[in-house]
Amino acid sequence: MRILLARHGETAWNAEGRYQGQEDIPLSPVGEAQARALGARLREVRIDRAIASPLGRALRTAELALGEARAAMLATDHGFMEIAHGDWEGLLAGEIHARDPERARAWREAPHEVLMPQGESLQHVLDRAWPALQRACDGLGDDDTLLVVAHDAVNRVLLCRVLGLPLAHLWRFRQAPTTLNLLEGPAVDRLEVVRLNDCSHHTALFGEAVHRAL
């Protein structure tokens, strides 16, 4: 089976460097354009099943990626929701560093050790996102393709699991807006990463925007 693991398009909060978490922030015009570009790239790709996070930015990205003809196949799973940043949600990265400097530093240096204030840890995210991926793959055939549209932290913890990386190494790769990761394998526990952070449908090779917040 093949899994196309995508991230949602850009939001205004992404561009500002503001932490979103589970706040339901919509796509910006830039994010809408990115999602339409993803849809154009996937137009001729066979997709047999599609699952998204229920947060609007991921759901809208999935809708635009699928196009009207395939919209009816789209379902949601709360297991793919973004990490709950708790008290950090709505704050700029600079504000977090000023208010909570030790935890903000740990989030970059030892992210696996951080429990968000009134929120989640990366392990919490993995503990719900991996079963969600297993549910999404249930019953898929060898030649079937699944589209999953989720979030930065969700994609990162899933990819760490597939790659055999500890969550401490979460920052060793990027997840751009509407990026595609291609995973292939005979079962969820036997997946291989074929493509990682591929956003060539809207960004030049050396032109990726780097967000200041997860």
C-alpha positions in Angstrom: 0.0 0.0 0.0 1.0 3.6 -0.5 0.4 6.5 2.0 0.5 10.1 0.9 1.0 11.9 4.2 0.5 15.6 3.7 0.5 18.7 5.9 -2.1 21.4 5.7 -1.5 24.7 3.8 -0.3 27.9 5.4 -2.4 29.9 7.7 -2.0 33.5 8.8 -0.7 32.3 12.2 1.9 30.1 10.5 3.2 33.2 8.6 3.2 35.3 11.8 5.0 32.6 13.9 2.0 32.2 16.2 1.5 28.8 17.8 -1.8 27.2 16.7 -2.1 23.8 18.3 -5.8 22.8 18.3 -7.1 26.4 17.6 -9.2 26.1 14.4 -7.4 28.6 12.3 -8.4 28.7 8.6 -6.1 28.6 5.6 -4.8 31.9 4.4 -5.1 32.9 0.7 -1.5 31.6 0.4 -2.5 28.3 2.0 -5.5 27.9 -0.3 -3.2 28.4 -3.3 -0.8 25.8 -1.9 -3.6 23.3 -1.4 -4.9 23.9 -5.0 -1.4 23.3 -6.3 -1.4 20.0 -4.3 -4.7 19.2 -5.9 -3.3 19.8 -9.4 -0.4 17.5 -8.6 -2.6 14.7 -7.4 -5.3 15.1 -10.1 -4.2 12.1 -12.1 -3.1 10.1 -9.0 -5.3 7.2 -8.0 -6.5 7.7 -4.4 -8.6 5.0 -2.8 -9.2 6.5 0.6 -8.7 9.9 2.2 -8.6 10.9 5.9 -7.9 14.3 7.5 -7.7 15.9 10.8 -11.0 17.6 11.6 -9.4 21.0 12.1 -10.5 23.3 9.3 -7.1 24.0 7.9 -6.4 20.3 7.3 -9.9 19.5 6.2 -9.9 22.3 3.6 -6.5 21.3 2.4 -7.8 17.7 1.9 -10.9 18.9 0.0 -8.8 21.0 -2.4 -6.3 18.2 -2.8 -9.0 15.7 -3.7 -11.1 18.0 -5.9 -14.9 17.9 -6.3 -15.0 14.5 -8.0 -13.4 12.7 -5.1 -14.7 14.9 -2.2 -17.2 12.3 -1.0 -14.5 9.8 0.0 -13.1 12.2 2.6 -13.4 11.2 6.3 -11.9 12.7 9.5 -10.2 11.2 12.5 -9.5 13.2 15.7 -6.3 11.1 16.2 -4.7 13.3 13.5 -5.4 16.6 15.3 -2.4 18.8 15.9 -0.6 18.7 19.3 -2.4 20.6 22.0 -0.1 23.5 22.9 -2.3 24.5 25.8 -1.4 27.9 27.2 1.0 28.5 24.3 -1.8 28.6 21.7 -2.3 32.0 20.1 1.1 33.3 21.3 4.0 34.3 19.1 7.2 32.4 19.4 8.9 35.5 20.9 6.1 35.8 23.5 6.6 32.2 24.5 10.3 32.6 24.9 9.7 35.7 27.1 7.0 34.0 29.3 8.2 30.4 29.5 11.9 30.5 28.5 13.0 27.2 30.0 10.3 25.2 28.4 10.6 27.1 25.1 14.3 26.2 25.0 13.6 22.6 25.9 11.1 22.4 23.1 13.9 23.0 20.6 16.7 21.1 22.4 14.8 18.2 24.0 11.3 18.2 22.6 10.6 14.6 23.7 10.8 15.8 27.4 8.3 18.7 27.1 4.7 18.6 28.3 2.9 21.6 26.9 1.4 23.7 29.7 -2.2 22.5 29.9 -1.5 20.5 26.7 0.2 17.4 25.3 3.6 15.9 24.9 4.9 14.4 21.7 4.4 10.9 23.1 0.7 11.8 23.7 0.4 12.8 20.0 2.1 9.6 18.8 -0.1 7.5 21.1 -3.2 8.7 19.3 -1.9 9.4 15.8 -0.3 6.0 15.2 -3.6 4.1 16.0 -5.4 6.6 13.7 -3.0 5.7 10.9 -3.6 2.0 11.6 -7.4 2.6 11.4 -7.0 4.5 8.2 -5.0 1.7 6.6 -7.3 -1.1 7.7 -8.4 -3.2 4.7 -6.2 -1.4 2.2 -4.9 -3.6 -0.6 -1.3 -3.9 -1.9 -2.0 -1.4 -4.7 -4.2 1.0 -2.8 -3.3 4.6 -2.0 -4.3 6.4 1.1 -4.2 10.2 1.5 -3.8 11.6 5.0 -3.8 15.3 5.6 -2.6 16.3 9.1 -0.3 18.7 10.9 3.4 19.4 11.5 3.8 17.7 14.8 1.6 14.8 13.8 3.5 14.1 10.6 6.8 14.4 12.5 6.0 11.9 15.2 4.6 9.4 12.6 7.7 9.8 10.4 9.9 9.3 13.4 8.1 6.1 14.2 8.4 4.8 10.6 12.1 5.8 10.4 12.9 4.4 13.8 14.0 7.8 15.1 13.5 8.7 18.7 11.2 11.7 19.3 14.3 13.6 20.5 15.2 13.9 16.8 11.9 15.5 15.7 13.6 18.6 14.3 16.0 16.8 12.0 13.7 17.1 9.1 11.0 19.7 8.0 7.4 19.6 7.1 6.5 22.4 4.8 2.9 23.6 4.0 1.1 21.0 1.9 4.2 18.9 1.7 3.9 15.3 0.6 5.6 12.4 2.3 5.3 9.1 0.4 5.3 5.9 2.5 5.1 2.4 1.0 4.9 -1.1 2.5 2.9 -4.2 3.0 1.7 -3.2 6.4 1.7 -0.2 8.7 4.5 -1.6 10.8 6.6 -2.3 7.7 6.5 1.1 5.9 9.4 2.7 4.1 9.8 6.4 3.4 10.0 6.9 -0.3 9.7 10.7 -0.4 10.1 13.2 2.5 8.9 16.8 2.7 8.3 17.1 -1.1 6.7 20.5 -1.8 7.8 20.9 -5.3 4.2 21.6 -6.5 4.5 25.1 -5.0 8.1 25.8 -4.0 11.4 25.9 -5.8 14.2 23.6 -4.6 15.9 26.2 -2.4 12.8 28.4 -1.7 11.0 26.8 1.2 9.6 29.1 3.8 10.6 28.3 7.4 7.9 29.0 10.0 8.8 30.2 13.4 6.2 28.2 15.2 5.3 24.5 14.9 
